[in-house]
């Protein structure tokens, strides 16, 4: 009896790992989040039980209840899949679920997924690091349930690193205001990628000074920094980089 903590990647089923695809296709029970794409859900066997524990405003499962559910399922089924968008250990609470399974003595296995923090910008033509432009990248959450644990945006404004913000659409006006107050240039490029890697993907390219006006829709990845102004799918951008020696 094993619970598999599987990362479903950013949404495109072609970006699933081979192992993840195999385990999903042979699952007895699948406990999934709301951000798992329909194309990936289609890989689940028709006779498998599906349990939606996606967190939504006004009616979500608490993490404690999800942990208890996984323990109970793991004790009573041979093959349980816990399916999460992206990677289970990158703002996916996979660590908390693994701890609960350890305490209960339930066998589990971690199956990493491609994190949306890197895959979504890459497929939008944005390298989160680039020689002479950004030598570091910081991945942060834009949503904290406890106000006392909010991100120190002032500290991040001074590093020169590319910022990749997950779950930050609702708080983008405050995030941008905090970064501006801390001295980040108003002209800093910002890219908002909604439904990344999927057929309905959209990309908004603005500046930090305009971010408070953006109509960002979840799920979105927000990239802040000089590389957010790049689009390496665009021949003109590539030509300019070659001309400047970057």
C-alpha positions as CSV (number, residue, x, y, z in Angstrom):
1,X,0.0,0.0,0.0
2,X,1.6,3.2,-1.2
3,X,0.6,6.9,-1.6
4,X,2.4,8.5,-4.5
5,X,2.9,12.3,-4.1
6,X,3.0,13.2,-7.8
7,X,3.8,16.5,-9.4
8,X,1.6,17.0,-12.5
9,X,3.7,19.8,-13.9
10,X,2.3,23.1,-15.3
11,X,-0.6,21.6,-17.2
12,X,0.5,20.3,-20.6
13,X,0.4,16.4,-20.4
14,X,3.4,16.2,-22.6
15,X,5.4,17.7,-19.7
16,X,4.5,15.0,-17.3
17,X,7.4,12.7,-16.3
18,X,7.2,9.2,-17.7
19,X,6.9,7.8,-14.2
20,X,4.1,10.2,-13.3
21,X,2.1,9.2,-16.3
22,X,2.6,5.5,-15.6
23,X,1.5,5.8,-12.0
24,X,-1.6,8.0,-12.8
25,X,-2.7,5.5,-15.5
26,X,-2.7,2.6,-12.9
27,X,-4.2,4.4,-9.9
28,X,-7.0,3.1,-7.8
29,X,-7.7,6.4,-6.1
30,X,-6.6,9.9,-7.2
31,X,-6.7,12.8,-4.8
32,X,-6.3,15.9,-6.9
33,X,-6.1,19.7,-6.8
34,X,-8.2,22.0,-8.9
35,X,-5.2,23.2,-11.0
36,X,-4.6,19.8,-12.5
37,X,-5.5,20.1,-16.2
38,X,-8.3,18.2,-17.8
39,X,-5.9,16.6,-20.2
40,X,-4.0,15.1,-17.3
41,X,-7.1,14.1,-15.5
42,X,-8.1,12.1,-18.7
43,X,-5.2,9.8,-18.0
44,X,-6.9,8.5,-14.8
45,X,-8.5,5.0,-15.2
46,X,-12.3,5.2,-15.7
47,X,-12.8,2.9,-12.7
48,X,-10.6,4.8,-10.3
49,X,-12.1,6.9,-7.5
50,X,-11.5,10.7,-7.9
51,X,-11.5,13.0,-4.9
52,X,-11.3,16.7,-5.6
53,X,-9.6,18.5,-2.7
54,X,-8.9,21.8,-4.5
55,X,-8.7,24.9,-2.4
56,X,-11.3,27.4,-3.5
57,X,-12.7,30.5,-1.9
58,X,-15.7,29.7,0.2
59,X,-15.5,25.9,0.3
60,X,-12.1,24.3,0.4
61,X,-10.7,21.4,2.2
62,X,-8.3,22.2,5.0
63,X,-4.8,20.8,4.9
64,X,-5.5,18.8,8.1
65,X,-8.4,17.1,6.5
66,X,-6.4,16.4,3.4
67,X,-3.7,14.8,5.5
68,X,-6.2,12.6,7.3
69,X,-7.7,11.6,4.0
70,X,-4.4,10.5,2.6
71,X,-3.6,8.5,5.7
72,X,-6.9,6.7,5.6
73,X,-6.7,6.0,1.9
74,X,-3.1,4.8,2.2
75,X,-4.1,2.3,4.8
76,X,-6.9,0.8,2.7
77,X,-5.8,0.9,-0.9
78,X,-2.8,-0.5,-2.8
79,X,-2.2,2.4,-5.1
80,X,-3.2,6.0,-4.1
81,X,-2.1,9.0,-6.2
82,X,-2.0,12.4,-4.7
83,X,-1.9,14.6,-7.8
84,X,-0.6,18.2,-7.5
85,X,0.0,20.9,-10.0
86,X,3.7,21.7,-10.6
87,X,6.0,20.1,-8.2
88,X,4.6,18.8,-4.9
89,X,7.5,20.3,-2.9
90,X,7.3,23.8,-4.4
91,X,4.5,25.6,-2.6
92,X,2.5,22.5,-3.0
93,X,2.4,21.5,0.7
94,X,3.8,18.1,-0.3
95,X,6.2,18.3,2.7
96,X,3.3,18.6,5.1
97,X,1.5,15.6,3.5
98,X,4.7,13.6,3.6
99,X,5.2,14.3,7.3
100,X,1.6,13.2,8.0
101,X,2.2,9.9,6.2
102,X,5.4,9.4,8.1
103,X,3.8,9.9,11.4
104,X,1.0,7.5,10.5
105,X,3.4,4.9,9.3
106,X,2.0,4.9,5.7
107,X,4.4,4.1,2.8
108,X,4.7,6.9,0.3
109,X,6.9,7.9,-2.7
110,X,7.7,11.3,-4.0
111,X,7.4,11.8,-7.8
112,X,8.8,15.3,-8.7
113,X,7.1,17.4,-11.4
114,X,8.3,20.2,-13.5
115,X,7.6,23.3,-11.5
116,X,5.4,26.0,-13.1
117,X,7.8,28.5,-11.7
118,X,10.4,27.6,-14.4
119,X,8.4,25.8,-17.1
120,X,5.8,28.5,-17.6
121,X,8.2,31.4,-18.1
122,X,10.5,29.2,-20.3
123,X,7.6,28.3,-22.7
124,X,6.7,32.0,-22.8
125,X,10.2,32.8,-24.0
126,X,11.4,34.2,-20.7
127,X,14.7,32.8,-19.3
128,X,14.5,33.4,-15.5
129,X,18.3,33.7,-15.5
130,X,20.4,35.1,-18.3
131,X,24.1,36.0,-18.4
132,X,24.7,39.7,-17.7
133,X,21.0,40.3,-17.1
134,X,20.0,38.1,-14.1
135,X,22.4,35.7,-12.3
136,X,19.9,34.6,-9.7
137,X,16.2,33.8,-9.5
138,X,13.9,33.9,-6.4
139,X,10.6,32.0,-6.3
140,X,8.2,33.4,-3.7
141,X,4.6,32.9,-2.8
142,X,2.3,35.9,-3.3
143,X,-0.3,34.5,-0.8
144,X,0.3,34.0,2.9
145,X,-2.6,32.8,5.1
146,X,-0.9,34.3,8.2
147,X,-0.3,38.1,7.8
148,X,2.6,37.8,10.2
149,X,4.4,35.6,7.7
150,X,4.1,37.9,4.7
151,X,7.0,38.1,2.2
152,X,9.6,40.8,2.8
153,X,9.3,42.4,-0.6
154,X,11.7,45.2,0.4
155,X,14.5,42.7,0.8
156,X,13.8,41.1,-2.6
157,X,13.7,44.5,-4.4
158,X,17.4,45.0,-3.8
159,X,18.9,41.7,-4.9
160,X,18.8,42.1,-8.7
161,X,17.4,38.6,-9.0
162,X,14.4,37.7,-11.2
163,X,11.3,37.3,-9.0
164,X,8.9,34.5,-9.9
165,X,5.7,35.0,-7.9
166,X,3.2,32.1,-7.5
167,X,-0.3,32.6,-6.3
168,X,0.1,36.4,-6.4
169,X,-2.6,37.6,-8.7
170,X,-4.9,38.9,-5.9
171,X,-2.1,40.7,-4.2
172,X,-0.3,42.1,-7.2
173,X,-1.2,45.8,-6.4
174,X,0.3,45.5,-2.9
175,X,3.3,43.5,-4.2
176,X,4.1,46.1,-6.8
177,X,3.6,49.0,-4.4
178,X,6.0,47.3,-1.8
179,X,8.7,46.7,-4.5
180,X,8.4,50.3,-5.7
181,X,8.6,51.7,-2.2
182,X,11.8,49.7,-1.7
183,X,13.4,51.3,-4.7
184,X,12.8,48.9,-7.5
185,X,12.7,50.9,-10.8
186,X,9.2,51.7,-12.0
187,X,10.3,50.6,-15.5
188,X,11.1,47.1,-14.4
189,X,9.5,44.6,-16.8
190,X,6.7,42.4,-15.5
191,X,5.2,39.4,-17.3
192,X,1.9,37.9,-16.2
193,X,1.4,34.4,-17.7
194,X,-2.1,33.0,-17.2
195,X,-2.9,29.3,-17.8
196,X,0.7,28.7,-18.8
197,X,1.5,25.9,-21.2
198,X,-2.1,25.4,-22.0
199,X,-4.1,26.1,-25.2
200,X,-5.7,29.2,-23.6
201,X,-2.4,30.7,-22.3
202,X,-2.3,34.5,-22.3
203,X,0.7,36.8,-21.6
204,X,0.5,40.4,-20.4
205,X,3.8,42.4,-20.5
206,X,3.8,45.6,-18.5
207,X,6.1,47.5,-16.2
208,X,6.1,47.5,-12.4
209,X,4.6,50.9,-12.3
210,X,1.6,49.6,-14.3
211,X,1.2,46.4,-12.3
212,X,-1.5,47.7,-10.0
213,X,-3.8,48.2,-12.9
214,X,-3.3,44.7,-14.3
215,X,-6.4,42.5,-14.5
216,X,-4.5,39.3,-13.6
217,X,-6.6,36.1,-13.5
218,X,-5.6,32.9,-11.5
219,X,-3.8,30.7,-12.2
220,X,-1.0,33.0,-13.2
221,X,2.8,33.1,-12.9
222,X,4.2,36.6,-12.4
223,X,7.7,37.3,-13.5
224,X,9.4,40.5,-12.3
225,X,12.8,41.6,-13.4
226,X,14.8,42.5,-16.5
227,X,14.4,39.0,-18.1
228,X,10.6,39.4,-18.0
229,X,11.0,41.8,-20.9
230,X,12.5,39.1,-23.1
231,X,10.6,36.9,-25.5
232,X,13.1,34.4,-27.0
233,X,10.3,33.1,-29.3
234,X,10.5,36.4,-31.0
235,X,13.2,36.7,-33.8
236,X,13.5,40.5,-33.2
237,X,14.3,40.0,-29.5
238,X,16.9,37.4,-30.4
239,X,18.5,39.7,-32.9
240,X,18.7,42.5,-30.4
241,X,20.4,40.2,-27.8
242,X,23.0,39.1,-30.4
243,X,23.7,42.7,-31.4
244,X,24.2,43.8,-27.8
245,X,26.4,40.8,-26.9
246,X,24.0,39.3,-24.4
